[in-house]
Amino acid sequence: MKYFNYKLIATLLILFVSQSSFAAGLLKAKNANYQDLQINTHDVHVIVQDGYVRTAVEQTFYNPNNTSLEALYTFPVPEGAAVGEFSYWINGQEVIAEIVEKEQAKQIYQQQKQAGQEVALVEQNKQQAFAIKVYPVPAQDEVKIRLVYLQQATIDTGLGRYVYPLEEGGVDQAAQDFWTRNESVKQRFSFTMDIRSSYPLDGIRLPAHANAVITEQDTHQWQVRLTNSEQALADEQNNEEKATTNDINNALKLDTDILVYWRHQRDLPGRVDLITYREPGKKQGTFKLTLTPGDDLALNQGQRDWIFVLDKSGSMAGKYESLLEGVRQALDKLPSEDRYRIITFNNQADDITSGYQTVSKENVQQSLNKLLSDGVNGGTNLYAGIKTALSSLDSDRASALILVSDGVANVGVVERKKFLNLLDKKDVRLYSFIMGNSANRALLEGMSNVSNGFYASISNADDLMGQVMLATSKMTHQAMRDIQFNIDGVKATDLSHNHLNTLYRGQQLTFFGHYYGEGSANIELTAKVNGKNVSYQTTIKFDKASTAHPELERLWAFSKIKQLQAEKNYLGEGNADSEQAIRDIALQYGLVTEYTSLIVVEDAVFEQFAIERSNKKRVEKERVAQQQKQKQAVQSNRVDKEKPMFNSPSPNLGGGTMNLLWLLLLVFAGGIKLLLRKGK
């Protein structure tokens, strides 16, 4: 039987959490002789509705010095988030940023700074890491900024998950050698999250913030509140529970991710949801179509080989012993019919087990002794590790390759294309666990996609066992592969989607696209399950005009950019066509990318540089629509009620398993962190 032990995956995920973090905050050069700039206030408002999430962050920075200074604030954003709105208050008035090419934005910023004029900039440093520059922060005074990003709402096996990232993950040693970081909020910190779900919920949990105030208005509307004000917490809880000093201190420092889980009620149908946006009189509309398949995927059958590929380069110092302890526990729990193999890599790859081993105490101990004697050092020859792991695959047994790395390939073969070609030729599923901000996320994601596996980034605030149980339900069940999707009856173009070839149990399939015309359309999803063709159909309706979701235009644009970026990564860095397409889309829809940045200057300066205020108009339109939706009751977006596309209820962990998961969400993450700290 192809069987995956959830305790095994639990142990792996526990170990893949980075122990060193670099939080969001204000930076100052270590040799600077002035006082730190301060974060006076940090207010976050998150709205989850209609299948997407809007996160707005307002902050004020204070300068305690006697001379004006520049503020440099770095921060991570969630994976899959589109940054497209930024404001800076000049002379007490909000000024909304415009998007320009990155080099032009830098030039404008430097010119305005040298002239002593107000200016602010948002740019992307790497995939999920961004920086804000503001000049000037006047002496003994403060400045105010606002940042907004959009992302899809993540629902998996009936569980929603949102992370407000504050830890940047792994340590960038060069940055730490140069910068000091102020991550404390001096006065007010608040986090408010409103979940408005068209499908009923029966619970919300924050595993790392047990004292969050959770309010249920009804089964469709919930609110989460966090604040560093002890009195505010006590008042909101009707004095039933008083916030502790530790909780207050945690809220004051921007070094702990805020992670929120919400759970859908059981027995919800497999379904199709559609939201659209088209202004009256316009030919082109934008849509987001979400398919939540029924629970039709059966359990896998057969035996499995586990191949562990472990990074033992120098950057793993401080993490390696914990990693090995997890490997030991994982091997102890392997089913007797499974086999294991361990490959390590630094400057070169080593087959620690000399091939596949049966699970026995003697074999496991021998493997661990060898791992312990090696230690960590050297560079990261990731290609050698993968190539060695792919040798001697057994065609009669299903194989799972588990890769753990926190670094960038810097020894031997480093070309992305060669990594992808290596996996493209093998029948093996790659499950990548990404540690820290230094990992080459694009490479690991690409390799996982090519192999029809999946990858995971784990937050220190995460519920590890919860992630384990979700992953286990995918590994133990069949998957939809070679997915094809068709829309007939309404012209649909520019489609992009969130899964390239494979859909695992519990995952949703989301399509963004443009449409022309109106009325009924037939949609069909075809795939292969265990080598057999399956097909699902229904009929849906596209509206002539719909103005409730202007954010869809940016979400489509970002989805298209991600698709183009994946193509660029696959074809190589020199793909000028993909780069130009990304740049053009980002400029049209106002998104920060590696080629474009947001800039704020005074109105006269926008005119001087002939920068149109198109992003200002877009932001104002989005704000009006958002305000109108908040005044209305929650609307259903399901479009297949009359002719259901799926016959079975959607997957849900449910029953005793779900109750166990909910308990783990409360206590397990904190316990794991404690164990890891004790193990240092």
N, C-alpha and C positions, 0 to 999 in steps of 0.2 A: 504493500500500500504506500502511495506517495503521501507520507505523513509528516507534518511539521509540528514540533513541540513548542507550545507557546512559552514555556519556561526557558527554552533555549533562546528564542528571540528576545525574551525579556532581559536575559543576562546580557545579550549583545547590545541592546539599546541602552541599558544602564551604563555600559562602559564607553559608549560612543559620545557621551556628553563631555564637552570641553570643560576642563577644570579652571582654565584661565580666561578671563573675559576683559573686554575693553569697552566701557560703557559709553552711552551718548553723553555729550557734555561740551563745555567751552574749553578750548585749547589755549595754552600759553607756552611760548618757548621757554625751555628750562633756564636759559641764561638771561631772561628778561628780569628787570629790576623794578617792576611795578606790581601792585596788588592784583590778585585775580579778579576778572570780571565775574559777576554773580548772576545766577539764574534766579530772579525774584519770584516769578510765577510760571507755572507750567500746567495748562488746562487742556485736557483731551476730551473730545466728544466724538463718539463712534455711533453710527447708525447702520444697522443691518436690516435691509428691507429689499424685497423684490429680487433676491438672488445676488445682490452685490452689497459692498460695504463702503461707507464713506467715513474717513478718519480725518478730523480737523484738530490741529494742535496750535494753540495760541501761547506765546511765551513773551516775557519781558526780561531783558538783560539790563543789569545795573552796573555802572562804572564808579567805583569808590575812589578813584584817583583824581588828581588835580589837573589832568590833561585828557583831551579826547583820545580815544583808542578805537581800534578795529576789533570787532567780535568775530571769532571763528568757531562755529558750532558744527560738530560732526554727529551723525546719527545714522542708524540703519533703518530700513523700511522692510515690511514683510515681503517675502518672496511673492512675486506676482502683483506687486502694487505699482500703480501708475501715478507718478508725481506730476501734477499739472496745474496746481493753484498755489500761489505764494503772494503774500501781501506784506508791506512794510509801511509803518505809519510815519509820514513826513509832515512836520508842523501840525501834528494832531489829526491828520487826515489819512485814511487808508488809501494806499496806492497799490493797485493790482499789477503783478508782474506780467511781462510779455516774454514770449519765447524767441530766442535768436540762436544762431549758430554759436557753438561753444567758444571758439576763438574770438569772435566778435564780442561776445559777452564779457570775456576777460579783458579785452581792450577797453571797452566802455567803462568797466568797473575801475580799472587802474586810472583812466583819465579823470573820472569823477572824483576818485579818492585823492589824487594829486591836486585837484582843484579845490579840495575841501568841501565838496558837495555831497549831499545825502545819496547813498547808493547801496543796494543790496543785491546779492547774487545767490542762486541755488544751482549747484552742479553735481553731477554724478562722478564719483571717484572710481568706483568699481561696481560690480553687478548690483549689490544691495546696499552700498555705502554711499552716503551723500554728505555734502557740506554746504553750510550757509555762511556767507560772509556779509557783515553789516558794517558800514562806515558812515558817519562817526557814531560812537556811543559817547555822548558829551560827558564831560567831567561832572561828577556828583549828580548824574541824571540817568535815565533809562530809556530804552527803545522797545518798541513792540513789533512782533512779527507774527504771521499766521501761515501755516502750511497745511495743505489738504491733499490726500491721496485716495485713490479708488482701487478696489480689488474685487474679485469674485468672492462670494461667500462660499466657504468650503464645507460641504456636507458629505460625510462618508459613513455608510452603514448606519444611518439615522443619527449620527453625531455631527454637530457643528463645531468648528474650532476657529478661534481668532487669537492672534498674538499681536500685542503691541510691543515691538522689539525695542529694548533699551541696551541690552548687551550686544556688543558687536561680534562676540564669539572668540575666536582664537586671537592670540597676541601678535600684533605687528611690532616686532622688536625695534625696527628702525624708528617707527613713530614714537614708541615709548622712550627711546634714547633721546629724542629731540623735544618732545612735548610733555607738559604736565596737563592734567585734565581736571576741571572742576565740574563734578556731576551732581552737586547738591542743589536742591531747591531751597532758597533762603526763606521764602514766605509761604506761598500757597501752591499746593499740588492737588489737582483733582482729575479724576478719570470717570467719565460717565458713558455708559454704553446702553443704547436703546435697541432692543431686538423686536422687530415687528414682522412676525412670521405668518404667512398665509396658511401654514400647516401647524397644528397645535403642538406646543411644547409641554413637557412635564418636569423640567428641571434645568438649572444652570449651576455650574460649579467653577470655582477658580482655585486650582490646586495649590498655587503658591501664595494666595491671598485669602486666607480663611475668614478674615473679618470684613470682607467686602459686603456691602449692603445690597441684597437682591430683593427686588420688589416685583410681584406678579400682579399686573393689572387685570389680565385674563389669560387664558391659555395661549393667546396669540401675541400678547404684548408684555414684555419683561424689561426691567431696567437693572443695571449694575452700577454701583457707586463706590468709588474709593477716594479718600481724601486724607491729607496729613493733619487735618484738624480733629483732635480728639473729641472736642465738644460736638462738632458736626456729626461725627460717627455715632456718638452716644444719643444725640437727638434723633437721628434717622432710625436708630434701632429701638426707639422708645425706651431708652435706658435699660433694655433687657440685657445688653452685653456691652461692656465698655472696652474700647480699643486699648490694646496693651502698648507699652512703650516700644517694644520691638517692632510692632506693626507700624507705628508712627515713623520710626527711624527708617524702615524699609521704604516707606512711601516717599520720604524726603530725598532719597538718593536714586538717581536715574541709572541704576545698575542691575535691576531685576526685571525681566520681561513680565508683562501682564498677560496671562494666558486665560482665555475664557472658553469653556465648553458649554454647549447647550444640546439637549437631547429631545428628539422628536418622539411623540407618542408612537406606540407600537401599531402595527397593522395598517400603516398608511399605504395607499395604493402605489404600484408602479405607475409612472405618470409622465406627462409632457407639459412643461411650462413655457410660456412665450411672453416676452415683453418687447414692445416696439417703440420707435421714435421717428416721427416724420412731421415736419412743420406743414401747415396748410399751404397748398399750392406747389409744394416741392415734389419732384418726381422720385427722388431717391429717399428711401427710408433705411433705418438701421434696426437690426433685431438681435435678440439674445434668446436662443432656444436651448432649453435644458431638458435632457432625457434622464429620468431616474428609473432604470430597468427593474423589473420584478425579480424576485429571488428564484431564478431558474437555473443557476449554475450548480452542478452536482459536485460532490466531493471527488478529489483526485484518487486514483488507485495506482499502486505500484510502490517500488522502493526508491530511495533517494540518496544521492551522494552530496555531502556538504563540503565545500571547498572554502576555507577561510584564507583571505588574502590580507595580511596585517602589515601596516606601515610601522617600521621600526627605525625610521630616520631620526636624526637628532632632535627634530621638533616634537617628537613624542615623549621627550623626557618629562617625568612627572605624571604621565598618563599610562605608561606602558605596563607597570605592575598591576594597576587596576584592570587594564585590558586583559592581561593574562589570567587574572583571577576569574574574570567573567568567562573566558574561554574554557577554563577548567570546569566551572559550573555548567556551562553549556554542554560540554562533552559528556559530563556525568549524566545528563538528562536525555541524551540522544536515544531514540528507539533502537532496539537491538538489531533490527533489520537494516538500519542505515549505516553508512560508512562516513569517515571524515578524512580530510587531508588539510594540512596547514602549510601555507606558503608565506614567508616573510620577505620584505624587501627594504633595502636602503640603497647603497650604491649598486648592489646586485640582488638577485633573488635567490632564496634558498628554499628547497623542499625539505622542511623540518621532519616530516613523517616518512620521507622516502616512498611516496606513493600513498594509496588508500590504506586505512587501518580500520579494523573492526573495533567496536567500542568495548573496551575492557579497562579495568582499573590499572592494570600494568601498562597497557599501551598509552593511556591518557597521562599517567604520571611520567612516563618516559618522554613523551612529547613536551610536557610542561617543563621538565628539567632542562631540556635542550633550549626551550624558549628563554628560560630564566638565565641561562649561562651566556646567551648572546648579548643581552643589553641593547641599548639604543645608541646610534651614532650615524654619521654620514649623511648623504644626500637622499634624494627620492627618485629611484628608478622605477616609476610606476609601471612602465611598459614591460619591463622584465618580470615584475610580479604578476601582471595579468597574463603574459605569454606563458609563463611557467604553469600557472593555474589551469590554463586551457589545454595543456598537454595531457594526453592519456585519458580523455573523457570516455566514459563507458556508454556506448550507444544503447545498451539495454536498460539503463537506469537513468531516471531524471536527475539532472544536476542543478544545484543552486550554488552560485558563487557569491560570497559575502565579502565585500570590499570595505575596509575601514581606512580612511586617510584624512589627515588634517593639513596636508601640504600640497604644493604644486610640483608637478613633474619637472625636475631640473637636472637629471642625469640620464644619459642614454637617449633613446628616442623620445622626443617631446612633441612631435607634430600630431595635432589632434586627429587628422585624417587617418593616420596609421593606426591609432587606437580604435577608431570606429571600424575600420576595415578588419581589424583583428577579430572583433566581436561579431561582425556581420557574417562571418564565415562559420560560426559555431552555433550549435543548438544548445544554448545554455542561458539561463536567466541570471542577470546580474542585479544584485540588490546592494546599492551603494548607500553607506551611511556617512554623511558629511559632517565633519567636525571643524568648527571655527571659520573665521572670515578669510583665512588665507587659502582655503581649499579652492581648487579650480572647479567651481560649481558647474560651469558650462560644459566642461569635459565630462565630469561624472554623470551629469544629467543626460548628455548625449549618448554615452556608453550604455546607460540603463535603458534608454529608449530604443536604441538599436537592437538590444538583446530582448526587447519586450519584457523587461523587468521593471523595477521602480527604484526611486531613490528617496531618502528622507533626510531632512535637516532637523536636528533635535535641539530644542531650547533647554537651557538649564532649569527653566520654570515648568517644563513639560511634565505631564503625567506619563512616565515611561511605560508602565504596564498597560495603560490605555492604548498607547501607540502599538504596543506589542499585540494586543488583542485584535486591533484593527488589521495589522499586517498579517497576523496568523490566519484570519478568515479569508484573506486573499491567497495565501500560499497553499492552503488546504483545499481550495475549490478551483474548479475549472475557470477559464477566462474566455472572454470574447476576443477573437483575433481576426486580423485582416478586415477591419471594420470599413464598411462602405455606407454612405448616407446620400439620399437623394431627395430633392424637393421638386415637385412637379405641379404646375398650375399657376404659380406665381414666379416671376423671374427672380432668382436669388443668385447673387454674385459675391465675390471676395470673401468666401467662407474661410474661417479659421476655427480650430477646435483645440481642446485641451489634452487630447490623447491621440497620439500619432497612429498607432496600430492596435493597441491592446486595451481592453477595459476589464479591470478586475472586479470581483464581487464587492458591492457596496459603493462603487464609484459612480459619479454622475458624468454624463457626456454633454458638454456644452459647446454650442456653435454660435459664433458671431458672424454676421454678414450684412450685406445690403440687399434690399428688395425693391422691386418696381411693380406698380400695379396694386391690386387689392383683391380680397375675396378668398375663396377656399383654395387650399393647396394640399396635395397628397404628399405625405412624407414616408420614407421607408428606410429602415435600418437593417442592413444585412451583415453577417459576420460568420465566422467559423468557431464552433465550440467542440473541442475534442475531435477535430477533423471533419465535422458535419456542418452543413450550411444551416443557418437559422435566419429567420426574417420576421420583422415586426413592422406593421403599417398602421397609419391612422390619417385622419383628415383634420386640418387646422385652418384657422382664418387669420389673414393679415388685414389690419385696419388701414383705411385710407389716410387718416390723420391721427396722430397720437403725440401729445406734447408732454407727457408726464415724466419721461426718462431721457432728458438731453445728455445725461452722463454716458448713455450707451455709445455715443459717437467716440468718446475717449476710450471706453473699454474695448470697442472694436479695434481702434487704432493701436492700442497697446497689445492686444492679442495678435494683431497682424505683425507688429514689430517683433514680438517674441518668436513668431514663426519664421520671419526673415532672419532673425539673429541665429536661430537654430540652423537654418540653411547656410548662413555665413560660416558658422562654426564647423559645419560638416564639410563645406567646400574649401575652407581655409581663410586666413586673414586677408588675402588679397582680393576678395570678391567685391569689386567696386560697385557692381550693380546693386547688391544687397545693401551695402553701406549707403548708397545714394537714396534708395527706396526708404530705408529707415529714417534718414535725415528729412526727406520730403514729408513723410507722414507725421513725424514729430513736430515739424514746423507748422503744418496745417492744423494739427489738433492740440498743440500747446503742451507737449510732453517732454520732460527732462530725460535725455538719453546720454550715451557717451559722446554724442555729436552735438547736442543742443542743451542750452541752459536757460533758466529764467532770470530776468534782470528787472530791477526796479530803479527808476530814476524819476526826477520831476517831470511833469507834463511837457515842459518846454524842451527838455532833453530828448524825450521820445520823438517830438517833432523834428528836432535837430538831426537825429539819425534816421528819420523817415521810417520809424517803427510804428506800424499800424496797431491800434488798440483792439485787435481781434480777440485776444485772450480775455481781456476785460469784459467784452460783450458776452463771451461764452460763459465765463464765471457768473456773471449777473443772471444769465438765463438759467443756469443750473441752480443757483440759490433760490430763485423764485419758485422753480418746480419743487425743490426740496421743502420749502416752507408750505406749499400747498398740500403736498403729500402728508406732512405731519399733522395737518388739520383734519384729514380724512380718516375714515375707518380703514383698517387693513383690507386690501383687495386680493382676491384670488387670481392667480395668473395661469391656472390650469386650463388647457385648451382641448383636452381629449376626454372629457367626461362622457360625452355622448357616444364616442367610439374609442374605448380605452385601447391604447397601444400595447399595454402589457396586461396579462391576465393575473399575475401573482402579486401579492403585496411586496413592497420594496424591502430589501434586506434590513434587518435591525438586530443588533446584538442581543437585545431583549432578555426577558426572564431572569434566571439566576445569574447568567453571565453578565447582563447589564447591571444588575444590582451589585455584583462584585466590582465591576468597573467603576461604578459610581462611588463606591467606598474607597477604591484606590485613588480616584481623583481627589479625594479629600485628604488622604493620609500618606499615600505611597511615595509621591514625589519628594516630600520633605524628608521621609525616612531614607530614601536613596541618597539625597544630598548629604545627610548626616553620616551615612556609612562611608561615602567617598571621602569626606573630610577626615574621618577617623583613620582612613587608610593611607593618608599622606605621610 
